Amino acid sequence: MTDVGEAAGAVETMRPPVIVLVETQMGENIGAAARAMANFGLRELRLVKPRDGWPNEKARAAASRGDQIIDDVRLFDTVEEAIGDLELVFATTARPHDIAKEVESPAVAAHTLKTAAEAGRATGILFGREKWGLTSDEVGLADRIVTIPVDPTFASLNIAQAVIICAYEWRRQVVGDPAWTPFTEKERSPQASKADVLAFFEHLEASLDAVEFFRPISKRPVMVRNLRQIFQKARLSEQEVRTLRGVIAALERRPTRLDQARAELERREQAGGEPT
């Protein structure tokens, strides 16, 4: 599994794709897109003629901890200017255009972008307006098309949703291991030995015998086997075995440690009150 440090190092050595939002109408969508970028290691956001102008406090509020991205936003008057320094550009679209360009899913596009970034090429992804996306002319400016495989009966995606899907796929490519997670299962106590598990079984079965659980008695061997199988599947830890045995002891009405402490306190008080 990829080490956390290795994943972080890979992010630092490659320039992530630039995100270009074209004529975005709502500042909240710009801020949410910036937040999505920050989540997955994308840093550079460019805006082409945002409807409500810039700066935009609604965008900053929606960006949550993506303030650095908001602070570094670059504004452009045209798509051509916004992508002028890029060498590989993807255009996002939910519908086919009458343009002969390679069409890739976000996962494949992320691999293409990573390969280009490793070669030192500047890359970017274009996202269109909330209502109708990119025009055919704008799609024509890109090198390839990326489309998200949504349910065709409802293909509409919020801008930030589209950004986060592409950003997530980029991050997966950077990490390089589909099984990698930023943290793993909490360390458990060591697995219980067979001797401890068998002792637990004997304790449990003796307690059940005491309340005549196994009835009819002729079925006891099968019932014991099935009961043991339930706990065998759990691969009990040492702590879990101790806990289960404590539960059984409590059900058997055995004195608990608290009971024992109280009894000892009462004994001392009684002893102290007796005449010498």
N, C-alpha and C positions, 0 to 999 in steps of 0.2 A: 504494500500500500504506500502511496506517495507521502513523504514526510511533509508536515505543515510548513517547515522552513523552506523546503524545496519548492513547494507550490508558491509561496510568497516570493521567492527569488525569481521564479519563472515570470511572475507578473511584472517585476521590476525591470527585467531585461528586454521585454518586448513592448512596443508602443501599441496600446489597444486601439481598436477602430474608433474614429471620431463619429459622434452621433450628430446628425444634422436634422433639425426639425424645421419643416417648411410651412410658413404662415400659420403657425399654431394659434388657435383662437383664445384658449383659456390659459391664464398664468398657472392655474392649479395643475394642468397637464404637463406644463414645462417643469414645474417643481417635482411632480411625481416621477417624471422621466429622469430627472437628475438624481433623485433618491435611488431609483432602480439602478442607474449607472454606478453609483457609489457602492451599492450592495455587492456588485460583481466586478469591481476593479476597472471600470471605464472612467476616464477622467475628463475628456474634452467634449464640450457641448457647443454646437454652433446653431444659431437661429437665423432663419431667413424671414425677415419682415413679420415678426410676431404681431398679431392684430392689436393687442393692447399696449404695445410699446415696451420699452425696456429702460431701466430696471422695473421689476414687477414684484411688489411685496407679497402678492398671493403665491407667486412662484417660490419665493424664498420660504414662506411658511410651509408650503407643501413638500419642500425638499428635505425637511427634517434635518438630518446631519449631513446633507449633501451641500452645505454652504460653500465649500471651496469650489465645487463645480459651478454653482451659481455665480460666485465672484469672478470666475475666469471665463464666463460666457463671451463668445465673440459674435458680433452682429454682422449680417451681410444683406445686401439689397437683392441679390439674385442667387439662384442655385449654382450657376456657373462660377460665381466668385467664391461661394462657400466650399466648393470641392476642387477649386483650381489647383491646389498644391497636393492633392491626393492622387495616388497611382492605381488604386483598386477601389471601386465604389459599388456597393449593392443598393438597389432601390427596392423598398418594401412595397408590396401590393397584394391585395386580396382578390384581384380579378385579372384575367388575362388581357394583355395589350397586344395590338397588332404590330409587335416588334420582335424581331428574331434575336433573342438573347437567351443565354443559359439560365435556367430556373432551378434554384436549389432550396432545400428545406433549411431551417435555421441551424440544424446540427451540421449539415454539409457545408453551409456557408461559413460557419464558425471555423471549420477545419481549413477552408480555403483562405480565410482571413488570417488565421494563425500562421499558415505556411508563408503567406506574403509578408507578415510581420517579422517572421524569423529571417526572411531575406532582406529586411531593412526597408520594406516598402510601406509607405503611408496609406492607410486604408480608412474607409468610412462607410456608414450606412445611412441612407436617406429615408426619412419618414414624412408622410404627407399630412394634409389637413384632416381635422377630425371628421368633417362631413363627407369628403370625397377623395381623400388621399392625394396621390401625386397625379399630375397630368401625364399624358402619353409623351409629351415633349420632355418632361422632367425625367421620366423613366428612361427615355432615350439617351439622356446624358450619362447614365450609369453603365458600368461594364457588365453587370449581371443582375438578375432579379432574385430576391429571397421572398418566399411566401410561406406563411404559417399554416400548417394543415389543420385548420379549424373545421368544425362541422359545417358543411355547405349550406345547411338550412338556417344558420345564423352565423355569418362570417364576420360580423362587425366586431372589431377590437378597439378598446381605448388605446390612445397613443402610448401611454405609460405601460400598458399591458404588453403591447407589441415590443417596446424597448426592453422590458424586463426579460421576455422570452429570448430575444437575441443576445442580451447581455449574459443571461444564464448559460446559454450554449457556448458563448465565448469562454466563460469561466471554466466550464467543464473541459474544454480543449486545453486551456492553460494548465489546469491541474493534472490532466492526462490520465487519471485513474477514476473510472466511473464508480468505484467502490469507496473512494476517499471521502471522509467526513471530517469536519474541524474538531470533533471530539469523539471519543469512543465510549463504549459501555463502562459504567462505573465499576471499578475493581471490586470483585466479590471476595468473600473469605474463601480459603481453599476448599476444593471439593471434598466432601466427607469420605472417609475411608469406608470400605465394605464392612469392616467390623463395626463402625459407628452406625451405619445404616441398618445392619442386621440387628444390632442392639435396640435401635429405635423400633424396628418391626416387632421384636419380641415384647417390648414395652407396650406398644399399641395393642397387639393381639391379646396380651394378658389382661389389659384394661377392658377390652371388649368382651373377653371371656367372663370377666367379673359381672358384667351387666347382661350376660346371655344374648349378646348380639348375634352370634353365629347360630341361627336356627333355620332349618333343622340341623342338628349337629352333623348329620351325614354330609351336608354340603360345606362344612367348614373348610376342608382343603381347597376347594375351588374358590370360595369367597376370600380366603387368605391370599391365594395366588393373584386374584384380580386386584385386591387391595394393594398388595406389594407392587404390582405393575404400575398402578397409578403414580406411586412415589418414585419408582425407578425412572419413569420418563422425565421427572423433574430434575434429575442429576443434582441432588441436594448438596448444599455446601455445609461446612461444619457448623456455621452459625444457624443455618436453617434447621439442622437436626436438633441443635440445642433448643431452639425456639419451639419446635414441634413437641419435644419431650416435656418442655415446660407447660405447654398447653394441656398435654395429657395429664400431667401431675396435678394441674389446677382442676381439671374435670374429675380427678380421683379424690378431690377434697384434701389433698395433702397440704400440710402447712407451707405457706409461702415464706420467703425471706422476711417479708414485712410482718407476717404472723409470728415468726420466730423472734424477731426483734422486739415486738410488743410483749410477747410472753416473757422474754428475758428482762425487760424493763419492769414488768409487774412483779416478777420474782424478786428483783433487787429492792423494789419499793417495799414489798412485804417483809423481806429480810431486814431492811433498815428500820422498819417500824416495830419489830419484835423486841421485847425487853432483853437486855443483856444479862 
